[in-house]
Every structure is written in C-alpha cells, then in structure tokens.
Amino acid sequence: MEKTLIQKSKTEKAQQITFRVLLNGMLRELGNGKFYQGIPKYDHLTAKALQKSNHLLHIRFELKKSGLFLFAPVIYRSESAFHEYGPRIWAVDHQNQKVFEVDTENLINLIYTEFSDTFHQEGLQRFANRIRSSIKNLELTTEACSQKENVLSYSFIESEQLLPTGHNLHPFTKSRMGFSEEQQQLYGPEFGQGFQLDYFLIHQDRIHEKSGSGKSAKEIFEKLASIPEDYDSKNTNDYSIVPCHPWEAQYFLSSKEYAQMSEAGKIIHLGPLGEDFQATSSIRTLYNPDFKWMLKFSLHVLMTGSVRTNSLKDLKRGYASAIWWQHQRSSFEKSFPHFKLLLDSAALSVEYNGKNIDSFNILIRENPFSSEDKVLLLARLCQDEPAGGFSFTAHFFKEVAQHLGTSPEKAVIKWFKKYIHLLLSPLNRLFGQLGMASEVHQQNLLIHLDDQLLPATIFVRDGQGYLLRESFKEKYQHLIKSCPEIEDLFVRDERLLDIISHHLLVSNLGALISSIGKTRWIKERQLINILYKEFERIHETEPSDLTDYALHQRYWAVKANLQSAVFDVDGGVNASAVSYAKVPNLLHKYFFSDQLIYPQGKEDFFRRYFQKEDVTISMRPIDLENDLEMLHEWFNREHAIKIWQMNWPIDELETYYRLMLPSDEAHSYIVSSNGEPSCNIEIYWACRDMVGDYYEVLPTDYGTHQFIAPVDPKKKYVSPSTQFMVDYVFAQPEVGKMVGEGSVDSLASMMNKAHVGFKVEKVIEMPHKKANLNFCYREWYWEKFPNNKDIQITANITENE
C-alpha cells in the first residue's frame, strides 16, 4: 500500500533527508553502526534516551572519538543500507551521564570529529557550510518539486528536473555554493525555468576542437544562434560564435582573462541569444527538445564535492570514447539493439597566452530524446522524500500495474526483470569482451519506456566515464596509434572493478531495490533473488570478471563520499584520490536463512526424543526479557568463564544481545533437556562474521557456538544436544557447510564436534582467542548418524536415535 501522506515543514524535510544521507554514509564508510532492539532494562541511561525516541528498532552508532553512542530510530530497514530514519536522534554519554537530542549542528560536528585524524576548525567550518548550503537548497527544491507531483508526463526533461532530494550517496546532496537563491531558482533544474544561452565571438586562432561526429563544434553552434543583424562591430570573418552558460558568462566577464582577450581583440561578448534551454539533473548540461545535441558547460559552482568545470582531460576522454565506440558500435548494437551509449561527439576549448580558459570547455552530447518520448532517469526512481511524503516510485509502479492490468507486486517484478535483462548482459559483454566499463550510476542511466511504462531501451551517458581495462591495452594499440587520446581511457582492472561496484552494484541496483522496497509493494529480498538469478544466468553463459565479482566477492566497493567531503577531496579534479569503503555483497542475501537468523516467536518450535539417553531436547529463540538473568548466571559459572569469557556485568550482556538479535549476523537460542533449560546456542552467518576473515568463506556457510550450562554430567546431554543443533542447521536448504572456531583450550568441545563429523581445517589466531577452524558437511554428519538424514524440523517429537 502507498504511504500515508504526512505534512512536514520544509525545514523538517531538509533535515531528515540530510540526516539520512549522513547516517547511511557513516554506516557504509566506518561500519560503526549496528541495529539495536528494544529498550534496555539495565542500561538506565540508554533506556532514558530510547523512551524519548518511541521506537523499538534503532541503529546504534559508536562514536569513539567523542565517547558517545548515537541512537537513530529506524522506520524503514533496507537490505542495502539505504535506511530511513525517524526525525529525532539521541546521544548517550555514559562518561558524563548525559542524554541529549542531536540537532544538525551536533551531527555535523560529531561526524567531522569521527572521520578526522586531526581536528581543524577551518575544515569543520568548510564541511558545515556545505551541509548548510545543501539543507537550504533542499528546502527550496523539495517545495518546488512537490508543486508538480500531481501532473506527471514521464518526459525526459521532467524526469531530469524532478529530483527533490538529490544525490543519496553524497553528504552535500544539494549543495550549490556559488548560486544565490535567485540564481538557484533560475538555473536549478527543479524549478523548470528556460533561459537563453550567452554567446561570444572568439577568434578562431584561440579555439581548439575535436569531433568524432562528422560535424565540428563550430558548425553545431552556428545552428543555435547567429550574429545579430544590427551588429556593426569590426569584421567577424575570423571569429566563431561560441555559447556559454549564462551564469558562467557573468563569472568569466569579471575575470582578468576576459579583459585581456577583449583588449587584444580575441573575444567579443554578444549576450543572450537564441532559443531557450533548460537545465538537466547535472545543472550544467542543458537541453532543448528541438536540438539534436545537449551541451555540457563548465560552471564554477561548487556542487556536491567539486567545482563543476570541464577539464581538458574530460574533453579528451569524451572525444576518445566517441572514436573508440565508433569502431565497436555497429556490431555491438546488432547483439544488443536496446542498449545505447550516448556519445560526447564533439568538444571545444579556448586558449589564451598558453592558458586554457575553462569557462569555454564545452562537451557536445547526442540528444535522442524528443518531447514526445517517455524517458525515466534512474535517479528519479531512486528519489525518496522523508517517510510519509509523496513517493514517486510508488506512484509510478501503481501506474505500471494499471497499464498491465495486474497487481503492483507483479508489475514491479515484470518491470524489474526487464530492466536488469536489458542492462546487465550488455554491460557484461562490454566488460568481458571489449574491456570497457561505463559509470552507470543513477544520474547517467536513462530508461526509454514503452506504452505500458515498461523498459524498452537503456541509454547510458557521460562519455568521460567510458573507461577501458588496462589488460586490454594491447588489443587496442591500432586505435591508440590513430587516436592517442584513447590512452587516457585506460584504468587498472582492479580499480575499474571498484568503480563498477560503486556505480552499478550500489548506486544503481542497490539504491533501486531499496527505493522499490520502500513502496511496500514488494520485499527487497524478492528483488535481490531475481537479481542474483540473472547474474547467475549470465555467469553461466558468458562468465567475466564482472559477474564473478558481483556473485562471489564477499564485499563490494563503494565510494567513500563522506570521507572525501570531510577531507575536502575533489573527485572531479583527482578521481584517483577518492578512496573506497566496503559493504557486504547484497547478492549473498540469496543464501540468507531467515529461519536461522530471524526465527519468529518465543515458543519451542523443534523437539526431538533421543531414546538412548531417554531425553527430549527442544529449542526456542531467546526471549531476552525473561532469559537474560538466567544467561548471566550461566556465563558466570566456573566452567564458562575460561572458555566463553562472557562473564560481563549484566548491562553489558544485555547490550550484547540487543545488538545481536536484530542483526543479519547471528541469533541466539535456548535449548532445553526434558523441559529444563540447559544449553545456549548461537547460530551465525559466517560471511558476516569475523571468522570469514580467516578462510575463503562462502555465503552458504553457517556456524554455531554451543554452551552447555549444567555442571552435573548426568544433565549435560552433550551428544543429543549437539546432534539436535546440527539437525536444525542442516535442515535449512540455504546451508552448504557448517563452520566452527572453538578455542584450542576447549579440547572437550572439539572432541564433541569431531564425534558428529566436524574436521579441523587449521588453527587460526583471532583477536580474542587461538581457535580450531573446523568444518562439517551434511555427508560427513550423516555418515556418523545415518538415521538423522530424515529428521524433519517440526513441533512433533521424533523418535530417531
């Protein structure tokens, strides 16, 4: 069902969007957040904060440098860490026994401190100013877009302009430092204003251009505007007309370079001329539906993390990728007619006194979109205002369902399957056989829709981001000789996989899945499973390093945009300086066992009778409210202290479980023998656990910890309890093998596991213990206990030995 609309003020919306981006960025890049369930009984300070929060699920962020814990209420939990948070965040300061609500300024300070090795007031001020700029602009853009939500046409320019919340992977999501509020409303795409370009006559000996389209930039510009008839200045035969973004024109007119060029007779300012253009999502790329080219200008405006000027390297890369693609395009599009790479086919630059005048670095891009086309920018589908606001994604898929005459869930599935089919196979062919990767993030990918609003053709843009694998350089030596600029497209294979991971796997697919999940039409896991199967299909038919990475890499790379923002790294000027963080592979959720890690209820759900020992073993999920004191007593027993080392104060033990129970990593169970609680087991997903750092972990690996509480040997029931545990784990189809890492000091534990089929692989040195890494496959277990092969996990007592 669609979200209930809740009216929020402009400031509330802007703050929630900013908090979401900052918190999710910190979660990805620092990994310092964990889900926290419920309100604690023994941690009174945290309880005080969470009672104010009025939510039962939070993410607790540990801010070590500030000595605080932040608790952010989770109102939508995303599989891909695009979480949605409630409006109020609470800080808990145990050292000073304080609880306080975190406002925007607090959060800015805390995040800057946590990322910085050394605190700099100047750096904090710069970071804070950009956040404030973003918030101020969010207030304007969300209001402007909300006024257009009721009349949607799915035109190209509408999709480019209705992006109220901006870049959901960057902390400065709407920062545009350099625009006044009036200029923002004139040139910002969200406001939908048309404006004329500003034109100059520039002496031809100052102009440099490259063209891969058969038409030069100068010829293209001549179709835009001509010299006014009443213009009676000096002879202009040696001059060419060159457009400029009107904001940039004013910037350039105030520069010393303009004064020098004007005095030397190399430039003449004509002013605004010709037809109106409109800003697209990139702001500096301008569109007119009747002109077959889009123009990407330089703008000396600080947007997100970069001053958005085209460098000479950008021009060279755009031209080089156009030349390279011309040699591949025909044969490739025969195989994939519904996948198009848009080219930056021509470029122009201006030089004076040996210096590049970057205000006139212009890229000219193909424009295949008329005003009649239905085109959806992927970023439009990934936009989400704070919970309770208008959801374009929900609105869109409701319309798709109406066109198809089916339910929204079925419409989503059909749409998503077609989208990834059109997208992934061509990208895999490009990477695997042609050695090319394009930056297919949200803002670079456009979806041409058919009459039912289903994907018909995928368009990818931004030729400066069409990159080649270093390992393919030899293959293209003949092209490099004819076009040396192609040399600039090559990137190390490993780095290129990181780039693809961020743009395709996280920014594109992860964000899309999360955005669709927030509609409540479908669970994210259903889409993840569909995506996994598509990658698996492609990998079976045309394996590549890309499909291998997507399917098998334990962690995916994601750009550390928040760190770059704190350290003032300009990724536009120096992309190699941008570092990458790691996020868990989303596709591994295909092998996630909800039964093992998210068991439901508080009652026994599995019981088994062991005739030899005359004992009935039963299992239920831990009930923290009622089991905590018992577990605390167990872990303080003499035989537990040495091996388990969990004899913590009860408030620490409570925190341990409140962090574990809602996690994707593990769950805890109580095992009873003849109705008396006697054993605690933890089942964990090894690829999300520390043990996965010590071997080639698979997403089908699940591990266990087993603590047998009784001291009386007659009540331990070691073998039945262990068999019972292994039966339960191996009953889950997601499990490939079981893994364990028992302390080398616990000989009895290892002997018990060997009894049921586990074998030691090696000894590993973990931070808290030296351990026997051990494995067990079903076949090994069933070889020891053949009758257990047919055990069914039901609430009925089974009478197998």
Secondary structure, 3 states (H helix, E strand, C coil): CCCCCCCCCHHHHHHHHHHHHHHHHHHHHHCCEEEEECCCCCCHHHHHHHHHHCCCEEEEEEECCCCEEEEEEEEECCCCCCCEECCCEEEEECCCCEEEEECHHHHHHHHHHHHCCCCCHHHHHHHHHHHHHHHHHHHHHHHHHHCCCCCCCCCHHHHHHCCCCCCCCCCCCCCEECCCHHHHHHHCHHHCCEEEEEEEEEEHHHEEEEECCCCCHHHHHHCCCCCCCCCCCCCCCCEEEEEECHHHHHHHHCCHHHHHHHHCCCEEEEEEEEEEEEECCCCCEEECCCCCEEEECCCCCEECCEECCCCHHHHHHHHHHHHHHHCCHHHHHHHCCCEEECCEEEEEEEEECCEECHHHCEEEEECCCCCCCCEEEHHHHCCCCCCCCCCHHHHHHHHHHHHHCCCHHHHHHHHHHHHHHHHHHHHHHHHHHCCEEECCCHHHEEEEECCCCCEEEEEECCHHHEEEEHHHCHHHHHHHHHCHHHHHHEECHHHHHHHHHHHHHHHHHHHHHHHHHCCCCCCHHHHHHHHHHHHHHHHHHCCCHHHHHHHHCCEEEEECHHHHHHHCCCCCCCHHHCCEEEEECHHHHHHCCHHHHCCCCCCCCEEEEECCCCEEEEEEECCHHHHHHHHHHHHCCHHHHHHHCCCCCHHHHHHHHHHHCCCCCEEEEEEEECCEEEEEEEEEEHHHCHHHHHCCCCCCEEEEEEEECCCCHHHCCHHHHHHHHHHHHHCCCCCCEEEEEEECCCHHHHHHHHHCCCEEEEEEEECCEEEEEEEEEHHHHHHHCHHHHHCCCCCCCCCCC
